[in-house]
């Protein structure tokens, strides 16, 4: 081994040991050995917590991967700031290989260091047997959790980087060169390794974690994530991607990516998703339905006045913020201090002077909103896209319109959903419940502060620029004029971050599995009732017609689109649209579009929005470009940092990034 390689290795060992001291809050001295960190159960539990600490920060208002794609929009003052929210900066064309944004390879740009995470997993697995006062069952469960997380961290790297370096075990200083400075592995090797490791972990995991261990991995989570990985493996991006990566070759001259589609991968994915669904349904997981008491006296009355629509509204509104509800399979609760969480950034400020803390802006951000594209992505009340439903007039969608008066019979189905006798835009009328429950729009309602708030989004109104809140009120407003209330609990208030109701952000939930199954079945069998049944589970909760009823209705569907659900390619579009709606703002769309090699088409569109400073409806509803976006071919795979390339000459750079031309 040459001196440089030995020095690199020693630095790695020192880093790993310092990481151990960080998570155990111990300053090592000459008497401390690695074995001391696993002396007993309590010490080992700290080590287990450290393994979990590397999970991606999906709750973060600045670093969450939920910000990838074309759904969210930030402050006006940050429109050209690539680093304020690195995932959003990537969508603005800011990715680079010197200091990568959201770089999981080395932990740069707001991302966790996943290779450090994997080393931590290996250290845990090497030493957990030393811990005393643990039962055999508990030790096996902890080992299984860490094996799963080790597989999960490898999977996350594959999802962003494609072929990766597999770190199966701790490496000693005297091992051969290929162990110290390893090469990237072929995609098939990566997936096979990840799946094998998860399969090893599953038998020793608990079926369902106890209430005091919520957020830890159990068998339900492992099976669900395995299904997601199998779907990723079967999808066009990783299954026969000759178009993108036919000339992306390893040092041996062989392609990193499989170049020919293998239909068996779809069948394997179906087996995995069926296993996950069956196990989850048999272990207390089911689609969420709101059965509680509404969070305000107004809503109690509205539920009696408009029971069906309000029930559907609450069921889709509370599927995320109702803590640890029956639909969640695996979730993560983030730190709510410091304002770095999605609920804080997207919650609105009150202008109600009767609230003693109304002028205290702490605890509510009032600035992370939605891109205009989300307004058109949701269905009409008939469960159809805007350009398909003949009852919706595309030519009039920007026309101002007054909602019915409360005494008008036509208003009854909209009580609690739309404000009566208010001036808004036609685009906001006659939409499905997820539109009103997930977004904050002019003429709708926002549920927060234990009350319903009639949102207008205009200056001086709830959600708009608030000059009474001083300088921050003029900066922290929804620049596009569109809010996102999907992650806001109706009981969350302002004044302090602690007044926000905490809940887990979803890593995966049951609705995702049902939609996965619909997609996989369509790819294998084409359109049939089994596909429709999975879609309809989601649509019925949203209160929209079954997919086969909606798309076959000649009164609603134009001749160009009638019976689209009977064509495999068109049904695929319907399924992906359903995923984009049901899983909106949850980080699914970016990866769905990339799975089907559509990211460059979808994410090169500029973000649009209304004039958030417009003082009247006529001035507010003026559509304009808010931010230019750029997503190139090279952005499909994250770059390996230049520093890593300089250290390890056995690494090949991803296509399109400097250094990728080296043979």
Protein Blocks (a to p, Z undefined) as FASTA:
>chain_A
ZZklmmmmmmmmmmmmmmmmmmnopacdfkbcfklmmmbmmlmmmmmmmmmmmpccfkbm
klgcklgcjkbccdfklmmmmklpmmlmmmnopacfklcghifknopghiacfklmmmmm
mmmmmmmmmpghiafklmmmmmmmmmmmmmmmmmmmmmmnopadddfbccdfkbcfklmm
ccdddfklmmmmmmmmmmmmmmmpcfbdcfklgoiacfklmmmmmmmmmmmmmpmklnop
aklmmmmccfkopafbdfbdcfklmmmmmmmmmmmmmmmmmnopacdddfbdcfbfklmm
mmmmmmmlmmmmmmmmmmmmmghiaklmbdcdddfehhiafklmmpccdfbfkbmklmpm
ghiaolaccdfklmmmpccfkopafklmmkbcfklmmpccddddfklmklmmmgokacch
iacdfklgoiafklmmmpccehiacdehhiacddekighiahiacfknojmlmmmccfko
pacfklpcfkbcehiaklpccddddfbdfklmmmmmmmmmmmmnopafklmmmmmmmmmm
nopacfklmmmmmklmcfklgoklmpmklmmmmmmmmmmmmmgonlmmmmmmmmnopmmm
mmmcccddddfkbcbfklmmpccdfbdcdddfklmpccddfklmmmmmmbccdehiahjl
pZZ
